[in-house]
């Protein structure tokens, strides 16, 4: 399918993906929303640089499955971003991927924070793409950060809250808007995030620049 046909097909999908919130979001959440992207049928991602999108490895795999030749994301303003190369973590339990934008650079990016600054009961926020409404804010509470996890993913961020399908890849940010984790899994009443340090920073150093 060529890009022209995709643009026509995405006209209605793009509208569905840009439903604005019922009330204006606070400035930090609005900045997060502007830097967040929707992977159609697959999940969420966010801009870490002006040409690199962070998401989950399983979201990138979903995108490759459904859109083999030409894959794209949708920004909150309805614009499309076509994807180039996709780089995934080779660590077994690190569900992270970086996607290159094959177009003009994005204007909004999110800054990385320090997961080690988190304490129990801290409130964190995210922007994700559940099926009913896209680019929706969500809030969680930090309930654990086990330093050692058998098999891997030491320091995983355990959150209390209701994550939905489609929120995989969402940025998990502290009150200052800095991203400390990437949501990758959920269970009833809980969600789990990969800490950006060291896992994402390592992937960024070894992947594209």
Backbone as JSON Lines, residues from 0, in Angstrom:
{"i":0,"aa":"X","n":[0.86,-1.2,0.0],"ca":[0.0,0.0,0.0],"c":[0.89,1.25,0.0]}
{"i":1,"aa":"X","n":[0.68,2.18,-0.94],"ca":[1.48,3.38,-1.01],"c":[1.06,4.41,0.03]}
{"i":2,"aa":"X","n":[1.92,5.42,0.19],"ca":[1.64,6.42,1.21],"c":[0.37,7.2,0.9]}
{"i":3,"aa":"X","n":[0.12,7.46,-0.39],"ca":[-1.09,8.22,-0.75],"c":[-2.34,7.48,-0.31]}
{"i":4,"aa":"X","n":[-2.37,6.16,-0.56],"ca":[-3.53,5.37,-0.14],"c":[-3.64,5.32,1.37]}
{"i":5,"aa":"X","n":[-2.49,5.23,2.04],"ca":[-2.52,5.22,3.5],"c":[-3.09,6.52,4.05]}
{"i":6,"aa":"X","n":[-2.7,7.64,3.45],"ca":[-3.2,8.93,3.92],"c":[-4.71,9.01,3.78]}
{"i":7,"aa":"X","n":[-5.24,8.47,2.69],"ca":[-6.7,8.46,2.52],"c":[-7.34,7.56,3.56]}
{"i":8,"aa":"X","n":[-6.79,6.36,3.72],"ca":[-7.36,5.4,4.68],"c":[-7.28,5.93,6.1]}
{"i":9,"aa":"X","n":[-6.19,6.69,6.41],"ca":[-5.99,7.15,7.78],"c":[-6.8,8.38,8.12]}
{"i":10,"aa":"X","n":[-7.48,8.98,7.16],"ca":[-8.22,10.2,7.45],"c":[-9.22,10.0,8.57]}
{"i":11,"aa":"X","n":[-10.0,8.92,8.48],"ca":[-10.99,8.66,9.53],"c":[-10.33,8.16,10.8]}
{"i":12,"aa":"X","n":[-9.29,7.34,10.65],"ca":[-8.61,6.83,11.83],"c":[-7.94,7.95,12.59]}
{"i":13,"aa":"X","n":[-7.35,8.88,11.85],"ca":[-6.69,10.01,12.49],"c":[-7.65,10.83,13.32]}
{"i":14,"aa":"X","n":[-8.85,11.02,12.8],"ca":[-9.85,11.77,13.57],"c":[-10.2,11.04,14.85]}
{"i":15,"aa":"X","n":[-10.34,9.73,14.76],"ca":[-10.69,8.95,15.95],"c":[-9.58,8.98,16.96]}
{"i":16,"aa":"X","n":[-8.34,9.16,16.49],"ca":[-7.19,9.1,17.4],"c":[-6.88,10.43,18.05]}
{"i":17,"aa":"X","n":[-7.62,11.48,17.71],"ca":[-7.3,12.79,18.26],"c":[-8.47,13.38,19.03]}
{"i":18,"aa":"X","n":[-9.24,12.53,19.69],"ca":[-10.34,13.04,20.5],"c":[-9.76,13.86,21.64]}
{"i":19,"aa":"X","n":[-10.09,15.15,21.74],"ca":[-9.49,15.96,22.79],"c":[-10.07,15.61,24.15]}
{"i":20,"aa":"X","n":[-9.32,15.87,25.23],"ca":[-9.86,15.63,26.55],"c":[-11.06,16.53,26.81]}
{"i":21,"aa":"X","n":[-11.94,16.12,27.72],"ca":[-13.15,16.88,28.01],"c":[-12.82,18.25,28.57]}
{"i":22,"aa":"X","n":[-11.73,18.34,29.34],"ca":[-11.29,19.62,29.89],"c":[-9.82,19.79,29.54]}
{"i":23,"aa":"X","n":[-9.34,21.03,29.47],"ca":[-7.92,21.24,29.15],"c":[-7.03,20.54,30.17]}
{"i":24,"aa":"X","n":[-5.95,19.93,29.67],"ca":[-5.01,19.27,30.57],"c":[-4.07,20.29,31.21]}
{"i":25,"aa":"X","n":[-3.56,20.01,32.41],"ca":[-2.53,20.87,32.99],"c":[-1.34,20.95,32.03]}
{"i":26,"aa":"X","n":[-0.55,22.02,32.11],"ca":[0.53,22.24,31.14],"c":[1.49,21.06,30.99]}
{"i":27,"aa":"X","n":[1.89,20.41,32.1],"ca":[2.84,19.3,32.0],"c":[2.22,18.12,31.26]}
{"i":28,"aa":"X","n":[0.95,17.84,31.57],"ca":[0.28,16.73,30.9],"c":[0.04,17.05,29.43]}
{"i":29,"aa":"X","n":[-0.25,18.31,29.13],"ca":[-0.45,18.7,27.72],"c":[0.85,18.56,26.94]}
{"i":30,"aa":"X","n":[1.99,18.9,27.58],"ca":[3.29,18.73,26.93],"c":[3.56,17.25,26.68]}
{"i":31,"aa":"X","n":[3.19,16.39,27.63],"ca":[3.35,14.95,27.44],"c":[2.49,14.47,26.28]}
{"i":32,"aa":"X","n":[1.26,14.95,26.24],"ca":[0.34,14.54,25.18],"c":[0.89,14.9,23.8]}
{"i":33,"aa":"X","n":[1.49,16.09,23.7],"ca":[2.02,16.54,22.41],"c":[3.2,15.7,21.94]}
{"i":34,"aa":"X","n":[3.91,15.09,22.89],"ca":[5.08,14.28,22.54],"c":[4.76,12.79,22.45]}
{"i":35,"aa":"X","n":[3.51,12.41,22.69],"ca":[3.1,11.01,22.67],"c":[2.53,10.66,21.3]}
{"i":36,"aa":"X","n":[2.73,9.41,20.87],"ca":[2.22,8.96,19.58],"c":[1.37,7.71,19.76]}
{"i":37,"aa":"X","n":[0.53,7.48,18.77],"ca":[-0.35,6.3,18.75],"c":[0.11,5.36,17.64]}
{"i":38,"aa":"X","n":[0.42,4.11,18.0],"ca":[0.69,3.07,17.02],"c":[-0.64,2.39,16.72]}
{"i":39,"aa":"X","n":[-1.24,2.63,15.56],"ca":[-2.57,2.06,15.28],"c":[-2.63,0.56,15.53]}
{"i":40,"aa":"X","n":[-3.64,0.15,16.29],"ca":[-3.94,-1.24,16.63],"c":[-2.93,-1.86,17.6]}
{"i":41,"aa":"X","n":[-1.91,-1.09,18.01],"ca":[-0.81,-1.73,18.74],"c":[-0.48,-1.11,20.1]}
{"i":42,"aa":"X","n":[-0.5,0.21,20.23],"ca":[-0.13,0.78,21.52],"c":[0.33,2.22,21.43]}
{"i":43,"aa":"X","n":[1.28,2.55,22.28],"ca":[1.69,3.93,22.52],"c":[3.2,4.05,22.41]}
{"i":44,"aa":"X","n":[3.66,5.24,22.09],"ca":[5.08,5.57,22.11],"c":[5.25,7.04,22.42]}
{"i":45,"aa":"X","n":[6.49,7.49,22.51],"ca":[6.73,8.92,22.81],"c":[8.1,9.33,22.29]}
{"i":46,"aa":"X","n":[8.22,10.62,21.98],"ca":[9.43,11.15,21.38],"c":[10.47,11.41,22.46]}
{"i":47,"aa":"X","n":[11.64,10.75,22.32],"ca":[12.75,11.0,23.24],"c":[13.75,11.97,22.63]}
{"i":48,"aa":"X","n":[13.85,11.99,21.29],"ca":[14.57,13.02,20.56],"c":[13.66,13.45,19.42]}
{"i":49,"aa":"X","n":[14.13,14.4,18.61],"ca":[13.24,14.9,17.54],"c":[13.05,13.89,16.41]}
{"i":50,"aa":"X","n":[13.76,12.75,16.45],"ca":[13.56,11.76,15.38],"c":[13.51,10.32,15.91]}
{"i":51,"aa":"X","n":[13.46,10.14,17.23],"ca":[13.42,8.79,17.8],"c":[12.21,8.62,18.72]}
{"i":52,"aa":"X","n":[11.47,7.53,18.5],"ca":[10.29,7.21,19.29],"c":[10.61,6.01,20.18]}
{"i":53,"aa":"X","n":[10.26,6.12,21.46],"ca":[10.41,5.0,22.4],"c":[9.07,4.28,22.52]}
{"i":54,"aa":"X","n":[9.11,2.96,22.51],"ca":[7.92,2.16,22.75],"c":[8.36,0.81,23.31]}
{"i":55,"aa":"X","n":[7.45,-0.14,23.37],"ca":[7.79,-1.5,23.79],"c":[8.21,-2.35,22.6]}
{"i":56,"aa":"X","n":[9.01,-3.34,22.88],"ca":[9.39,-4.31,21.84],"c":[8.15,-5.0,21.28]}
{"i":57,"aa":"X","n":[7.19,-5.32,22.16],"ca":[6.0,-6.03,21.65],"c":[5.1,-5.1,20.85]}
{"i":58,"aa":"X","n":[5.12,-3.8,21.12],"ca":[4.37,-2.85,20.3],"c":[5.02,-2.73,18.92]}
{"i":59,"aa":"X","n":[6.35,-2.65,18.89],"ca":[7.06,-2.6,17.61],"c":[6.8,-3.88,16.81]}
{"i":60,"aa":"X","n":[6.78,-5.03,17.51],"ca":[6.5,-6.28,16.83],"c":[5.09,-6.33,16.26]}
{"i":61,"aa":"X","n":[4.13,-5.79,17.0],"ca":[2.76,-5.7,16.53],"c":[2.68,-4.83,15.28]}
{"i":62,"aa":"X","n":[3.4,-3.71,15.29],"ca":[3.4,-2.81,14.14],"c":[3.99,-3.5,12.91]}
{"i":63,"aa":"X","n":[5.07,-4.22,13.12],"ca":[5.67,-4.95,12.0],"c":[4.72,-6.01,11.46]}
{"i":64,"aa":"X","n":[3.96,-6.63,12.35],"ca":[3.03,-7.69,11.94],"c":[1.91,-7.13,11.06]}
{"i":65,"aa":"X","n":[1.3,-6.02,11.5],"ca":[0.15,-5.49,10.78],"c":[0.54,-4.62,9.58]}
{"i":66,"aa":"X","n":[1.67,-3.95,9.67],"ca":[2.06,-2.99,8.63],"c":[3.48,-3.32,8.18]}
{"i":67,"aa":"X","n":[3.62,-4.34,7.37],"ca":[4.94,-4.89,7.06],"c":[5.8,-3.94,6.25]}
{"i":68,"aa":"X","n":[5.21,-3.28,5.26],"ca":[6.02,-2.48,4.33],"c":[6.13,-1.02,4.75]}
{"i":69,"aa":"X","n":[5.01,-0.44,5.15],"ca":[5.01,0.97,5.55],"c":[4.29,1.08,6.88]}
{"i":70,"aa":"X","n":[5.02,1.42,7.93],"ca":[4.43,1.59,9.26],"c":[4.42,3.06,9.62]}
{"i":71,"aa":"X","n":[3.47,3.45,10.44],"ca":[3.34,4.86,10.8],"c":[2.79,5.0,12.21]}
{"i":72,"aa":"X","n":[2.9,6.22,12.72],"ca":[2.29,6.58,14.0],"c":[1.45,7.83,13.79]}
{"i":73,"aa":"X","n":[0.58,8.09,14.74],"ca":[-0.27,9.29,14.7],"c":[0.06,10.16,15.9]}
{"i":74,"aa":"X","n":[0.27,11.44,15.65],"ca":[0.47,12.41,16.72],"c":[-0.87,12.95,17.21]}
{"i":75,"aa":"X","n":[-0.86,13.58,18.36],"ca":[-2.11,14.04,18.96],"c":[-2.79,15.13,18.14]}
{"i":76,"aa":"X","n":[-2.04,15.81,17.25],"ca":[-2.67,16.82,16.39],"c":[-3.22,16.22,15.1]}
{"i":77,"aa":"X","n":[-3.13,14.88,14.97],"ca":[-3.65,14.2,13.8],"c":[-2.64,13.97,12.7]}
{"i":78,"aa":"X","n":[-1.45,14.54,12.82],"ca":[-0.43,14.35,11.79],"c":[0.16,12.94,11.88]}
{"i":79,"aa":"X","n":[0.69,12.46,10.74],"ca":[1.26,11.13,10.67],"c":[2.78,11.19,10.66]}
{"i":80,"aa":"X","n":[3.38,10.17,11.25],"ca":[4.82,10.01,11.19],"c":[5.15,8.64,10.66]}
{"i":81,"aa":"X","n":[5.85,8.57,9.53],"ca":[6.21,7.28,8.96],"c":[7.51,6.79,9.59]}
{"i":82,"aa":"X","n":[7.59,5.48,9.82],"ca":[8.71,4.91,10.54],"c":[9.76,4.35,9.6]}
{"i":83,"aa":"X","n":[11.02,4.53,10.01],"ca":[12.13,3.91,9.31],"c":[12.58,2.68,10.08]}
{"i":84,"aa":"X","n":[13.85,2.63,10.43],"ca":[14.4,1.48,11.12],"c":[13.84,1.37,12.54]}
{"i":85,"aa":"X","n":[13.73,0.13,13.01],"ca":[13.28,-0.16,14.37],"c":[14.37,-0.95,15.07]}
{"i":86,"aa":"X","n":[14.77,-0.49,16.25],"ca":[15.82,-1.12,17.03],"c":[15.22,-1.64,18.33]}
{"i":87,"aa":"X","n":[15.43,-2.91,18.65],"ca":[14.83,-3.49,19.85],"c":[15.91,-3.94,20.81]}
{"i":88,"aa":"X","n":[15.56,-3.94,22.09],"ca":[16.48,-4.45,23.1],"c":[16.65,-5.96,22.91]}
{"i":89,"aa":"X","n":[17.88,-6.4,23.06],"ca":[18.16,-7.83,22.94],"c":[18.16,-8.52,24.31]}
{"i":90,"aa":"X","n":[17.95,-7.74,25.38],"ca":[17.85,-8.33,26.7],"c":[16.47,-8.97,26.85]}
{"i":91,"aa":"X","n":[16.44,-10.19,27.35],"ca":[15.23,-11.0,27.31],"c":[14.02,-10.32,27.96]}
{"i":92,"aa":"X","n":[14.21,-9.71,29.11],"ca":[13.07,-9.16,29.85],"c":[12.92,-7.64,29.71]}
{"i":93,"aa":"X","n":[13.71,-7.05,28.84],"ca":[13.64,-5.59,28.65],"c":[12.78,-5.31,27.43]}
{"i":94,"aa":"X","n":[11.53,-4.97,27.67],"ca":[10.53,-4.79,26.61],"c":[10.59,-3.36,26.09]}
{"i":95,"aa":"X","n":[11.66,-3.06,25.35],"ca":[11.86,-1.72,24.83],"c":[12.24,-1.77,23.35]}
{"i":96,"aa":"X","n":[11.85,-0.72,22.63],"ca":[12.25,-0.55,21.23],"c":[12.37,0.94,20.94]}
{"i":97,"aa":"X","n":[13.2,1.25,19.96],"ca":[13.35,2.61,19.47],"c":[13.03,2.6,17.98]}
{"i":98,"aa":"X","n":[12.14,3.5,17.56],"ca":[11.74,3.6,16.16],"c":[12.22,4.94,15.6]}
{"i":99,"aa":"X","n":[12.82,4.89,14.42],"ca":[13.27,6.12,13.78],"c":[12.15,6.72,12.95]}
{"i":100,"aa":"X","n":[12.01,8.04,13.03],"ca":[11.05,8.75,12.2],"c":[11.66,9.01,10.83]}
{"i":101,"aa":"X","n":[10.96,8.59,9.79],"ca":[11.44,8.76,8.43],"c":[10.76,9.98,7.81]}
{"i":102,"aa":"X","n":[11.01,11.14,8.43],"ca":[10.34,12.37,7.96],"c":[10.95,13.54,8.7]}
{"i":103,"aa":"X","n":[10.31,14.71,8.58],"ca":[10.79,15.88,9.3],"c":[10.74,15.6,10.8]}
{"i":104,"aa":"X","n":[11.68,16.15,11.56],"ca":[11.73,15.87,12.99],"c":[10.5,16.42,13.73]}
{"i":105,"aa":"X","n":[10.17,15.75,14.82],"ca":[9.06,16.2,15.66],"c":[9.5,17.39,16.49]}
{"i":106,"aa":"X","n":[8.53,18.22,16.88],"ca":[8.86,19.44,17.6],"c":[8.82,19.28,19.12]}
{"i":107,"aa":"X","n":[8.14,18.23,19.61],"ca":[8.03,18.03,21.06],"c":[8.74,16.75,21.46]}
{"i":108,"aa":"X","n":[9.52,16.82,22.52],"ca":[10.19,15.64,23.06],"c":[10.02,15.64,24.57]}
{"i":109,"aa":"X","n":[10.27,14.47,25.18],"ca":[10.2,14.35,26.63],"c":[11.58,14.1,27.2]}
{"i":110,"aa":"X","n":[11.83,14.68,28.35],"ca":[13.13,14.57,29.0],"c":[13.15,13.36,29.92]}
{"i":111,"aa":"X","n":[14.3,12.7,29.98],"ca":[14.44,11.56,30.87],"c":[14.73,12.01,32.3]}
{"i":112,"aa":"X","n":[14.08,11.32,33.25],"ca":[14.32,11.57,34.66],"c":[15.15,10.46,35.27]}
{"i":113,"aa":"X","n":[15.17,10.42,36.59],"ca":[15.97,9.44,37.32],"c":[15.05,8.51,38.1]}
{"i":114,"aa":"X","n":[14.91,7.25,37.67],"ca":[14.04,6.32,38.41],"c":[14.46,6.13,39.87]}
{"i":115,"aa":"X","n":[15.75,6.33,40.15],"ca":[16.21,6.16,41.53],"c":[15.67,7.24,42.46]}
{"i":116,"aa":"X","n":[15.09,8.3,41.89],"ca":[14.5,9.35,42.72],"c":[13.11,8.97,43.23]}
{"i":117,"aa":"X","n":[12.54,7.89,42.67],"ca":[11.2,7.48,43.08],"c":[11.21,6.92,44.5]}
{"i":118,"aa":"X","n":[10.16,7.22,45.24],"ca":[9.95,6.63,46.55],"c":[8.55,6.02,46.59]}
{"i":119,"aa":"X","n":[8.33,5.14,47.52],"ca":[7.03,4.51,47.64],"c":[5.95,5.56,47.87]}
{"i":120,"aa":"X","n":[4.81,5.35,47.25],"ca":[3.64,6.23,47.31],"c":[3.75,7.47,46.43]}
{"i":121,"aa":"X","n":[4.86,7.63,45.7],"ca":[4.93,8.73,44.74],"c":[3.84,8.55,43.68]}
{"i":122,"aa":"X","n":[3.23,9.66,43.29],"ca":[2.26,9.62,42.2],"c":[2.97,9.93,40.9]}
{"i":123,"aa":"X","n":[2.68,9.13,39.87],"ca":[3.24,9.35,38.55],"c":[2.1,9.42,37.54]}
{"i":124,"aa":"X","n":[2.39,9.94,36.36],"ca":[1.34,10.11,35.36],"c":[1.81,9.55,34.03]}
{"i":125,"aa":"X","n":[0.84,9.29,33.17],"ca":[1.15,8.78,31.83],"c":[0.13,9.33,30.84]}
{"i":126,"aa":"X","n":[0.47,9.21,29.57],"ca":[-0.47,9.47,28.48],"c":[-0.46,8.23,27.6]}
{"i":127,"aa":"X","n":[-1.63,7.66,27.34],"ca":[-1.69,6.42,26.57],"c":[-2.86,6.39,25.61]}
{"i":128,"aa":"X","n":[-3.02,5.25,24.96],"ca":[-4.02,5.11,23.91],"c":[-4.92,3.9,24.13]}
{"i":129,"aa":"X","n":[-5.75,3.94,25.2],"ca":[-6.72,2.86,25.37],"c":[-7.71,2.87,24.2]}
{"i":130,"aa":"X","n":[-8.41,1.75,23.98],"ca":[-9.25,1.63,22.78],"c":[-10.33,2.7,22.64]}
{"i":131,"aa":"X","n":[-10.97,3.06,23.74],"ca":[-12.12,3.97,23.63],"c":[-11.71,5.39,23.26]}
{"i":132,"aa":"X","n":[-10.65,5.89,23.89],"ca":[-10.19,7.25,23.63],"c":[-8.67,7.25,23.62]}
{"i":133,"aa":"X","n":[-8.1,7.94,22.64],"ca":[-6.66,7.99,22.54],"c":[-6.11,9.24,23.21]}
{"i":134,"aa":"X","n":[-4.81,9.19,23.5],"ca":[-4.09,10.31,24.12],"c":[-4.74,10.73,25.45]}
{"i":135,"aa":"X","n":[-5.01,9.73,26.27],"ca":[-5.68,9.97,27.54],"c":[-4.7,9.9,28.71]}
{"i":136,"aa":"X","n":[-4.84,10.83,29.67],"ca":[-3.97,10.8,30.85],"c":[-4.39,9.7,31.82]}
{"i":137,"aa":"X","n":[-3.44,9.21,32.56],"ca":[-3.7,8.22,33.6],"c":[-2.74,8.49,34.74]}
{"i":138,"aa":"X","n":[-3.11,8.05,35.92],"ca":[-2.27,8.26,37.1],"c":[-2.08,6.94,37.84]}
{"i":139,"aa":"X","n":[-0.89,6.8,38.41],"ca":[-0.54,5.6,39.15],"c":[0.2,5.99,40.43]}
{"i":140,"aa":"X","n":[0.32,5.0,41.31],"ca":[1.08,5.19,42.55],"c":[2.18,4.14,42.6]}
{"i":141,"aa":"X","n":[3.4,4.58,42.92],"ca":[4.53,3.65,43.02],"c":[4.37,2.81,44.28]}
{"i":142,"aa":"X","n":[4.37,1.48,44.12],"ca":[4.21,0.59,45.27],"c":[5.42,-0.3,45.52]}
{"i":143,"aa":"X","n":[6.31,-0.43,44.55],"ca":[7.5,-1.26,44.75],"c":[8.53,-0.98,43.66]}
{"i":144,"aa":"X","n":[9.8,-1.23,44.02],"ca":[10.9,-1.2,43.05],"c":[11.93,-2.22,43.48]}
{"i":145,"aa":"X","n":[11.66,-3.5,43.28],"ca":[12.59,-4.53,43.73],"c":[13.96,-4.37,43.08]}
{"i":146,"aa":"X","n":[15.02,-4.27,43.88],"ca":[16.35,-4.03,43.29],"c":[16.88,-5.22,42.51]}
{"i":147,"aa":"X","n":[16.48,-6.43,42.9],"ca":[16.91,-7.63,42.2],"c":[15.67,-8.42,41.77]}
{"i":148,"aa":"X","n":[15.6,-8.75,40.49],"ca":[14.5,-9.54,39.95],"c":[15.09,-10.78,39.31]}
{"i":149,"aa":"X","n":[14.76,-11.97,39.8],"ca":[15.3,-13.2,39.2],"c":[15.0,-13.26,37.7]}
{"i":150,"aa":"X","n":[16.04,-13.45,36.93],"ca":[15.88,-13.54,35.48],"c":[16.14,-12.24,34.75]}
{"i":151,"aa":"X","n":[16.02,-11.1,35.46],"ca":[16.3,-9.83,34.81],"c":[15.32,-8.74,35.17]}
{"i":152,"aa":"X","n":[15.54,-7.55,34.63],"ca":[14.75,-6.34,34.84],"c":[14.8,-5.89,36.3]}
{"i":153,"aa":"X","n":[16.0,-5.83,36.85],"ca":[16.17,-5.3,38.2],"c":[15.64,-3.87,38.27]}
{"i":154,"aa":"X","n":[14.99,-3.54,39.39],"ca":[14.47,-2.19,39.58],"c":[13.18,-1.89,38.86]}
{"i":155,"aa":"X","n":[12.5,-2.93,38.36],"ca":[11.23,-2.7,37.66],"c":[10.31,-1.85,38.53]}
{"i":156,"aa":"X","n":[9.6,-0.94,37.92],"ca":[8.71,-0.03,38.65],"c":[7.33,-0.66,38.72]}
{"i":157,"aa":"X","n":[6.89,-0.98,39.92],"ca":[5.58,-1.59,40.14],"c":[4.6,-0.48,40.54]}
{"i":158,"aa":"X","n":[3.5,-0.38,39.83],"ca":[2.55,0.71,40.01],"c":[1.18,0.19,40.4]}
{"i":159,"aa":"X","n":[0.51,0.95,41.23],"ca":[-0.89,0.67,41.55],"c":[-1.76,1.58,40.7]}
{"i":160,"aa":"X","n":[-2.72,0.97,39.99],"ca":[-3.59,1.74,39.12],"c":[-4.13,0.85,38.02]}
{"i":161,"aa":"X","n":[-5.04,1.4,37.24],"ca":[-5.71,0.63,36.21],"c":[-5.17,1.03,34.83]}
{"i":162,"aa":"X","n":[-4.27,0.22,34.31],"ca":[-3.81,0.4,32.93],"c":[-4.7,-0.4,32.01]}
{"i":163,"aa":"X","n":[-4.86,0.07,30.79],"ca":[-5.72,-0.6,29.83],"c":[-4.92,-1.06,28.62]}
{"i":164,"aa":"X","n":[-5.51,-1.96,27.87],"ca":[-4.9,-2.36,26.59],"c":[-4.7,-1.11,25.74]}
{"i":165,"aa":"X","n":[-3.59,-1.03,25.07],"ca":[-3.27,0.14,24.26],"c":[-2.38,1.13,24.96]}
{"i":166,"aa":"X","n":[-2.17,0.96,26.27],"ca":[-1.29,1.86,27.01],"c":[0.14,1.36,27.07]}
{"i":167,"aa":"X","n":[0.41,0.18,26.51],"ca":[1.78,-0.31,26.45],"c":[2.65,0.7,25.69]}
{"i":168,"aa":"X","n":[3.82,0.99,26.24],"ca":[4.71,1.96,25.63],"c":[4.54,3.37,26.15]}
{"i":169,"aa":"X","n":[3.55,3.59,27.01],"ca":[3.29,4.93,27.53],"c":[4.44,5.42,28.4]}
{"i":170,"aa":"X","n":[4.72,6.72,28.34],"ca":[5.73,7.29,29.24],"c":[5.17,7.39,30.66]}
{"i":171,"aa":"X","n":[5.95,6.99,31.64],"ca":[5.6,7.16,33.04],"c":[6.45,8.3,33.57]}
{"i":172,"aa":"X","n":[5.81,9.38,33.98],"ca":[6.53,10.6,34.33],"c":[6.21,11.06,35.75]}
{"i":173,"aa":"X","n":[7.17,11.72,36.35],"ca":[6.99,12.32,37.67],"c":[6.3,13.68,37.51]}
{"i":174,"aa":"X","n":[6.08,14.34,38.62],"ca":[5.31,15.59,38.61],"c":[5.98,16.68,37.77]}
{"i":175,"aa":"X","n":[7.3,16.59,37.58],"ca":[7.99,17.6,36.78],"c":[7.96,17.29,35.28]}
{"i":176,"aa":"X","n":[7.27,16.2,34.9],"ca":[7.14,15.85,33.5],"c":[8.28,15.03,32.94]}
{"i":177,"aa":"X","n":[9.24,14.65,33.76],"ca":[10.38,13.85,33.29],"c":[10.01,12.37,33.32]}
{"i":178,"aa":"X","n":[10.4,11.66,32.27],"ca":[10.02,10.25,32.13],"c":[11.0,9.37,32.92]}
{"i":179,"aa":"X","n":[10.43,8.53,33.78],"ca":[11.26,7.62,34.58],"c":[11.05,6.16,34.18]}
{"i":180,"aa":"X","n":[10.0,5.87,33.42],"ca":[9.73,4.49,33.05],"c":[8.88,4.39,31.8]}
{"i":181,"aa":"X","n":[8.82,3.17,31.26],"ca":[8.0,2.88,30.07],"c":[7.08,1.73,30.42]}
{"i":182,"aa":"X","n":[5.78,1.99,30.41],"ca":[4.8,0.97,30.78],"c":[4.86,-0.19,29.8]}
{"i":183,"aa":"X","n":[4.91,-1.43,30.32],"ca":[5.02,-2.58,29.42],"c":[4.07,-3.72,29.75]}
{"i":184,"aa":"X","n":[3.49,-3.75,30.95],"ca":[2.62,-4.86,31.31],"c":[1.61,-4.38,32.36]}
{"i":185,"aa":"X","n":[0.53,-5.15,32.49],"ca":[-0.51,-4.81,33.45],"c":[-1.1,-6.08,34.04]}
{"i":186,"aa":"X","n":[-1.67,-5.91,35.21],"ca":[-2.42,-6.96,35.91],"c":[-3.55,-6.24,36.62]}
{"i":187,"aa":"X","n":[-4.57,-6.96,37.07],"ca":[-5.68,-6.26,37.74],"c":[-5.19,-5.36,38.87]}
{"i":188,"aa":"X","n":[-5.42,-4.06,38.72],"ca":[-5.05,-3.1,39.75],"c":[-3.6,-2.68,39.75]}
{"i":189,"aa":"X","n":[-2.8,-3.2,38.82],"ca":[-1.37,-2.88,38.81],"c":[-0.86,-2.72,37.38]}
{"i":190,"aa":"X","n":[0.26,-2.01,37.28],"ca":[0.97,-1.88,36.01],"c":[2.46,-1.94,36.29]}
{"i":191,"aa":"X","n":[3.25,-2.18,35.24],"ca":[4.68,-2.37,35.41],"c":[5.41,-1.56,34.35]}
{"i":192,"aa":"X","n":[6.52,-0.93,34.76],"ca":[7.26,-0.07,33.84],"c":[8.75,-0.41,33.87]}
{"i":193,"aa":"X","n":[9.36,-0.38,32.69],"ca":[10.81,-0.54,32.57],"c":[11.46,0.78,32.97]}
{"i":194,"aa":"X","n":[12.38,0.79,33.93],"ca":[13.08,2.04,34.27],"c":[13.88,2.55,33.06]}
{"i":195,"aa":"X","n":[13.85,3.85,32.83],"ca":[14.59,4.39,31.68],"c":[16.1,4.3,31.88]}
{"i":196,"aa":"X","n":[16.52,4.32,33.14],"ca":[17.94,4.14,33.44],"c":[18.08,2.86,34.24]}
{"i":197,"aa":"X","n":[18.9,1.92,33.81],"ca":[19.87,2.0,32.71],"c":[19.35,1.48,31.38]}
{"i":198,"aa":"X","n":[18.15,0.91,31.34],"ca":[17.74,0.11,30.18],"c":[17.55,0.94,28.91]}
{"i":199,"aa":"X","n":[16.8,2.04,28.99],"ca":[16.59,2.86,27.8],"c":[17.86,3.6,27.43]}
{"i":200,"aa":"X","n":[18.56,4.15,28.4],"ca":[19.78,4.88,28.08],"c":[20.81,3.96,27.42]}
{"i":201,"aa":"X","n":[20.88,2.71,27.87],"ca":[21.79,1.76,27.23],"c":[21.37,1.5,25.78]}
{"i":202,"aa":"X","n":[20.06,1.34,25.54],"ca":[19.58,1.09,24.18],"c":[19.84,2.3,23.28]}
{"i":203,"aa":"X","n":[19.67,3.49,23.81],"ca":[19.95,4.7,23.03],"c":[21.44,4.8,22.68]}
{"i":204,"aa":"X","n":[22.29,4.41,23.59],"ca":[23.73,4.48,23.34],"c":[24.18,3.45,22.31]}
{"i":205,"aa":"X","n":[23.53,2.28,22.31],"ca":[23.95,1.23,21.39],"c":[23.2,1.26,20.07]}
{"i":206,"aa":"X","n":[22.08,2.01,20.03],"ca":[21.26,2.05,18.83],"c":[21.53,3.28,18.0]}
{"i":207,"aa":"X","n":[20.49,3.82,17.37],"ca":[20.67,4.95,16.45],"c":[20.96,6.23,17.21]}
{"i":208,"aa":"X","n":[21.53,7.22,16.5],"ca":[21.86,8.52,17.1],"c":[21.38,9.63,16.19]}
